[in-house]
Amino acid sequence: MLTVIGDLLADIVVLGASALERGTDNPVTITHTRGGSAANVAAAAAPATSVRFIGRVGSDAEGEALVHDLERSGAEVRVQRAGRTGSIVILVDESAERTMLTDRGAAAELGPIDPGWLEGTRWLHLPLYGFSDALSRAALLAASAWARERHVPLSLDVSSVATMRTLGREALSDLLLRLSPAVVFANAEEAVLLDASDVVLPGRTVFVVKRGAEPVQLRQDRGLEEVPVDRVDGVLDSTGAGDAFAAGYIVAALRGDEPAACAVSGCAFAREALLRPGAL
């Protein structure tokens, strides 16, 4: 089973937010969807493997609705409930690039995770967002220790340049050392920041760099490998595409595939996400 721990949030996606005129009306298309990087990975992987999502939502109607929606994707959902459910406003421009205004709400207050919720895990995936707040960071570190003791592979998505900067080089380096992830996912901008910060990845880690339409890079001790990406026409919104890639990669890794084949699987999952508004 793939277990994903992190955020389950409400996404408010604003399409057509390229040139907003201040102080007046700006016609756009707005959709409300389920979001959160961890929830996106769980939803994308659920049709292909057994998945459990662990997180925290508010004790409110919105949190209840998000849980039910994620369960409909096929994922098993275990959540703590307190406070108010978080949300993200996502501004999408004409190139399908996103600018996100984030309020993690209850997700930032994830408390200690019941060890029973982790039983049966064969792969643990953690987005970096969960490490940005003290409470959720402690819960994720405890879960990663549980996985390490049982030799369960772990993957980390560095998720956000802003989150990386908030943590800082020293904390990020320490985190990578403690987690010792089998796989680290990053987009091109996140990879540049990691390189510029001289953050050293553990020796056995596969560093997967997603570069849009450019080939995916697989950086390992044995060298650099590039995996071509098929052209995708009609891209509507890149929200969730990176999470879908991570899901596809992990699904293949659980089958025992080599990193290059895992990246091909990730690209196939991401392609579907690019052709719809909002997350998965």
N, C-alpha and C positions, 0 to 999 in steps of 0.2 A: 504493500500500500504506500502511495505517496501522501505524506502529510505536509500541509502548507500552513504556516502560522503567520498571521499578520492582520491586515486591515480589510474590513468589509464596510464600505462607505456608499453613500448616495452620490452619483455623478450627475452634475447638471452641465450638459454639453451644449455649448453655444457655437453653432456653425455660421460662418459668415462674419467673423469678428476681426477682419483684416484691418479696417480703417475706421475706428470708432470716433465719432465726432462728440467732443465733450459738451455736456450741458443741454443735450437734446435727444430725441428718439433716434435709435439705430435699429432698423429692421433686421432681424436675424431669425434663424431657426433654432429652437431650443428643445432638447430631448432630455428626459430624466431616465437614467439607467442605473443598474447596480455596478459599483466600481470597487476600487481598492486593489492594489497590485496582487496581494496574496489571493484574494477571492477570484481575481481574473485567471490566475494560474490554475486554481482548483477547477473552475468552470471549464476552461479550455481542455484540461487533461481528462476530465470526468468521462467523456464518451469513449476514451481509449484505455483507461486503467482505473483501478479503485483509488479513490481520493478522499482524504479527510481534511476539512478546513477547520482551523482553530482560531478564534479571535474573540473580540468583545464588541458588543453593540449597546446602544442605549436601551433603557427599559421604556421604549416608546413604540408607537405604531410603525414608524419608519424602519426601525431595527427589525421588528417582526416581519415586515414585508420583505426586507432584504434577505433575511434568513430563508424564508419560504422560496424566494426567487432562486437563491443559490442552490437550495435542495432540488429544485426542478431541473437543474443542470445535470443532476446525477451524483453530486458530491454529498458525502456525509458531513454534516455541519455540527460542530460543538462550540457553543459560544457562552461567554459570561455576559451578564446583562446588568447594566447600571448606568446612570447618567443619561446623556443624550447621544444619539447616533451622529457620527461625523459625516462630512460631505466635502465635495470638491467641485468648484466651478472651473470648467475647462473651456478656454477660448481657442477655437480652431480657425486658422487662417486659410487663405485660398490654396496654400501649398500642403495643407493637411497637418501642418505643424501646430503644436499645442503650447498654450501658456496656462499654468494651473494655479488656482487659488485654493489652498488646502486648509481644512479644519478637521483634524483627525478625531476630535471629540472623544468618545468613549474608547476608541481603539488605542489611544495613547496611554490608557490606564489599565491595559491588560495585566491581570494579576497572576500569581503562581498557577501553573497549569497542572491539573490533576494528572499524575503519571498514567492513570488508566486511559486517558485520552490519547496517549502516545503508543499504546500497545499495538503491535502489528505493523508498525512503520518500517518500511524498507528503504525509504529515501525521505529526507527532511529538507524542505525548501524554505528559505527565509529571505524576504526583501529587506533591504537596509533601512527602509522607513521605520520599522519597528524598533530600531536601535537609537532613534533620535530623542526618545523620552525615557526618563530613568525607570519608570515602572515597567513599561513594556520591554525595555532592554534587559532588565533582570529576569523577566519571564523567558525571554528568548535565549539568554545565556544558559539558564537552567535546562531548557529543552535541548540545547545543543550539547550540553554535558551528558544528558541522558543518551543522546544518539552516539556520542563518542565512546561512551562506556560499552555500548552494544555493537560498535563497529558499523553503525548505520551511516552511509554516505550523506553528505550535506552539501547543498548548493546555496550560494548567496548571490542575490541580484543587488548591485550597488545602487540601482534605482534612480538616483537623482543627484545632479551636480550640487544642488543646494544642500541636500542632506549630507553629502560628503564634506562640503565646506563647513557645515555646522559642527560635525564631529571633529574635524581637523585631522591632520596627518598622523599625529601620534596616536590618537584614539583609534583611528581606522587601521593603522598598522597593528596595534595591540589586538584589535578585534579579529583581524584576519589570522593572526598567530593563534589566538584562542580557539577560533572556529575550525581552523585547518580544513577549509572546504575542498571537496573534490572538484567542484566547478564554481567559477565566479563569472557571472554575466555582467556585461557593461555595454553601453552604446559608445559611439565614437568619441563624443565629448567627455563622457565619464572616464574612458580609457586614457585620454590625453591628460586629464587631471591626475589620475593615478600615476601615470608615467612622470609627470612634472613634479609630483610630490615624493618621488622615489620610494613609493610604497612597495615593499617586497612581498610577493606572494609565496606561500609555502611551496616547496619543491614539487610536490606531486599534483598540485592544482592545475586544472585545465582552465586557462583564461580565455573566455569566449567573447569576442568583440563584434557586436552587431553594427553594421555600417550602412544601413539603408539599402540602396540598390547596389552598393559595392559588395564584393565577396566578404563573407564572414571570416574573421581571423580566429584561428585556434593557436594560442601560444602555449607551448609546453616546453619542458626541459629539453626534449629531443628536437625542438625547433619550431618554426612557424609553418602552419598549413593554412591555405585559403580555400574556402568552399564557395563556389559561384552561387549567385542569387538570381532566380528567374525574374524577368521583368513583370511588373504588376500594373496593368492599365486600369484606370478608373478608380484610383485610390480616393477614398472619401474622408477617412479619419484615421490617424495613426494611433489613436487611443487604444491601449491594450495589446498592440501588436508585439511589443517586446515581451509582455507577459505570456502571450500565446507562443512565442518562440521558445521561451523557457519551458513551457509545458510540453511542447513537442520534443524538445531536446531530452527532457527528463524521461518522458514516456519511452523513448528509444534507449536511453541509458539503462532503464529498468529491464529492458529486453536483453541487455548485454551488448548492444551495438558499440562500435568504436566511435570516438568523438566526431569524425567527419560525417558518418552516417547519422549521428545524433543531430548535427547541425542541419543536415538536409531535412530531417523530420521537423526541426524547429522552423525552418523556412516555410514548409508546407502549412504548418499551423498558423504562422504569422500572416500568410497570404490571405487567409479567410478573414482575419480581423481587420485587414486594411480596407475591405470592401463594404463595411457597415459603419454607421455612426455609433459613437459611444463604445464602451468596453464590451466584454464578452458575455 
